[in-house]
Amino acid sequence: MKIVIIGGTGLIGSKLVSKLREHGHQAVAASPDTGVNTLTGQGLPEALAGADVVVDVSNSPSFEDTAVLKFFETSTGNLLAAEAAAGVGHHVALSVVGTERLSESGYFRAKIAQENLIRKSSIPYSIVHATQFFEFIKSIADAATVGTTVRLAPVLIQPMAADDVAKAVGRVSVGSPINGTVEVAGPQQFRLDELVRDGLRARNDPREVVRDPEARYFGAKLAERTLLPGDGASIAETRFEAWLDQTLVPTRT
Ligand SMILES: NC(=O)c1ccc[n+]([C@@H]2O[C@H](COP(=O)([O-])OP(=O)(O)OC[C@H]3O[C@@H](n4cnc5c(N)ncnc54)[C@H](OP(=O)(O)O)[C@@H]3O)[C@@H](O)[C@H]2O)c1
């Protein structure tokens, strides 16, 4: 199959392109780096010509409320219109478990807008909701840092390795459209503050993580289970300790 990966040079996208190629598919990485820009439409018709599936794993360069909403609305609108013109039969998008519960956050309002455009388009689709990537722990800390202190709520989180996210998106991409959402999550639950404390310690990051039930997550108030998947989620393989061992060996003492 010809599968175009929008954001194919990013964290998930580059892993997805490799995995699809290993399985014999024609995987095309599309991003500004490769001459395809979903915001302007540049290079889209050429990239999508003859494509069976388009997978959107792009992300906004800015998480500022207005910028991120503009990014997902504009790029998703352009992409779906180009797919309709090219006769693409399956649109796959990566989004986040709990997105619908996080509308206090500008980033998640943008992901909700992206998902709504997909649901109301004419293209058969599948939305993959993944939990937070282990690779994203530092960004969670950065967004919650004031001075040298990281304030996070002690809510439950079930994070997963980016490699397992790419595997899950790959499986969905080569299957039939589900015209709905599937969830994928990691094999263990943690308290958000403890996970980030352990993640920072493993990187020798000296920031102090403070447990604060009122702390917001990218602008949203979290309840105990806001970030958790539902009962039907697929559970990925890689455990946090194994990922730390594989990923951070050179920085650990
Ligand atoms: N972080 C998490 O824990 C988490 C959890 C679940 C789901 N997700 C979702 O996963 C998705 C991918 O995240 P990621 O961390 O893999 O992203 P990433 O590494 O930041 O990569 C973003 C990609 O988007 C591309 N891009 C940016 N602007 C573009 C444009 N105008 N046109 C086409 N492509 C453009 C970038 O291309 P260039 O490199 O050329 O700029 C890059 O390939 C996001 O939608 C996010 O919501 C994230």
The ligand as an SDF file (V2000), in Angstrom:
LIG
                    3D

 48 52  0  0  0  0  0  0  0  0999 V2000
    3.3430   13.6150   23.4180 N   0  0  0  0  0  0  0  0  0  0  0  0
    2.5270   12.6810   23.8400 C   0  0  0  0  0  0  0  0  0  0  0  0
    2.7120   12.1020   24.9150 O   0  0  0  0  0  0  0  0  0  0  0  0
    1.3700   12.3040   22.9590 C   0  0  0  0  0  0  0  0  0  0  0  0
    0.4780   11.3250   23.4080 C   0  0  0  0  0  0  0  0  0  0  0  0
   -0.5280   10.8990   22.5300 C   0  0  0  0  0  0  0  0  0  0  0  0
   -0.6490   11.4650   21.2710 C   0  0  0  0  0  0  0  0  0  0  0  0
    0.2380   12.4650   20.8720 N   0  0  0  0  0  0  0  0  0  0  0  0
    0.1040   13.0230   19.5250 C   0  0  0  0  0  0  0  0  0  0  0  0
    1.1440   12.5010   18.7240 O   0  0  0  0  0  0  0  0  0  0  0  0
    1.3010   13.3280   17.5600 C   0  0  0  0  0  0  0  0  0  0  0  0
    2.7510   13.3360   17.1240 C   0  0  0  0  0  0  0  0  0  0  0  0
    3.5810   13.7920   18.1570 O   0  0  0  0  0  0  0  0  0  0  0  0
    5.1780   13.7460   18.0210 P   0  0  0  0  0  0  0  0  0  0  0  0
    5.7120   13.9890   19.3990 O   0  0  0  0  0  0  0  0  0  0  0  0
    5.6110   12.5380   17.2640 O   0  0  0  0  0  0  0  0  0  0  0  0
    5.4460   15.0400   17.1220 O   0  0  0  0  0  0  0  0  0  0  0  0
    6.8670   15.7160   16.7360 P   0  0  0  0  0  0  0  0  0  0  0  0
    8.0040   14.8030   17.0320 O   0  0  0  0  0  0  0  0  0  0  0  0
    6.8610   17.0950   17.3130 O   0  0  0  0  0  0  0  0  0  0  0  0
    6.7510   15.8190   15.1490 O   0  0  0  0  0  0  0  0  0  0  0  0
    5.8740   16.7100   14.5580 C   0  0  0  0  0  0  0  0  0  0  0  0
    5.8940   16.4710   13.0580 C   0  0  0  0  0  0  0  0  0  0  0  0
    4.9300   17.3720   12.4760 O   0  0  0  0  0  0  0  0  0  0  0  0
    5.5390   17.9310   11.3390 C   0  0  0  0  0  0  0  0  0  0  0  0
    4.9400   19.2150   10.9760 N   0  0  0  0  0  0  0  0  0  0  0  0
    4.9920   20.3870   11.6460 C   0  0  0  0  0  0  0  0  0  0  0  0
    4.3820   21.3610   10.9440 N   0  0  0  0  0  0  0  0  0  0  0  0
    3.9400   20.7760    9.8010 C   0  0  0  0  0  0  0  0  0  0  0  0
    3.2640   21.2580    8.6450 C   0  0  0  0  0  0  0  0  0  0  0  0
    2.9060   22.5550    8.5330 N   0  0  0  0  0  0  0  0  0  0  0  0
    2.9780   20.4060    7.6350 N   0  0  0  0  0  0  0  0  0  0  0  0
    3.3350   19.0830    7.7350 C   0  0  0  0  0  0  0  0  0  0  0  0
    3.9740   18.5760    8.7920 N   0  0  0  0  0  0  0  0  0  0  0  0
    4.2760   19.4080    9.8170 C   0  0  0  0  0  0  0  0  0  0  0  0
    7.0010   18.0930   11.7200 C   0  0  0  0  0  0  0  0  0  0  0  0
    7.7680   18.2690   10.5500 O   0  0  0  0  0  0  0  0  0  0  0  0
    9.2190   19.0760   10.5730 P   0  0  0  0  0  0  0  0  0  0  0  0
   10.1080   18.2450   11.4070 O   0  0  0  0  0  0  0  0  0  0  0  0
    9.6000   19.1240    9.1190 O   0  0  0  0  0  0  0  0  0  0  0  0
    8.9100   20.4170   11.1630 O   0  0  0  0  0  0  0  0  0  0  0  0
    7.2490   16.7470   12.3950 C   0  0  0  0  0  0  0  0  0  0  0  0
    7.4960   15.7490   11.4230 O   0  0  0  0  0  0  0  0  0  0  0  0
    0.7040   14.6920   17.9550 C   0  0  0  0  0  0  0  0  0  0  0  0
   -0.4370   14.9430   17.1490 O   0  0  0  0  0  0  0  0  0  0  0  0
    0.2780   14.5220   19.4100 C   0  0  0  0  0  0  0  0  0  0  0  0
   -0.9540   15.1730   19.6980 O   0  0  0  0  0  0  0  0  0  0  0  0
    1.2260   12.8680   21.6930 C   0  0  0  0  0  0  0  0  0  0  0  0
  1  2  1  0
  2  3  2  0
  2  4  1  0
  4  5  1  0
  4 48  2  0
  5  6  2  0
  6  7  1  0
  7  8  2  0
  8  9  1  0
  8 48  1  0
  9 10  1  0
  9 46  1  0
 10 11  1  0
 11 12  1  0
 11 44  1  0
 12 13  1  0
 13 14  1  0
 14 15  2  0
 14 16  1  0
 14 17  1  0
 17 18  1  0
 18 19  2  0
 18 20  1  0
 18 21  1  0
 21 22  1  0
 22 23  1  0
 23 24  1  0
 23 42  1  0
 24 25  1  0
 25 26  1  0
 25 36  1  0
 26 27  1  0
 26 35  1  0
 27 28  2  0
 28 29  1  0
 29 30  1  0
 29 35  2  0
 30 31  1  0
 30 32  2  0
 32 33  1  0
 33 34  2  0
 34 35  1  0
 36 37  1  0
 36 42  1  0
 37 38  1  0
 38 39  2  0
 38 40  1  0
 38 41  1  0
 42 43  1  0
 44 45  1  0
 44 46  1  0
 46 47  1  0
M  CHG  2   8   1  16  -1
M  END
$$$$
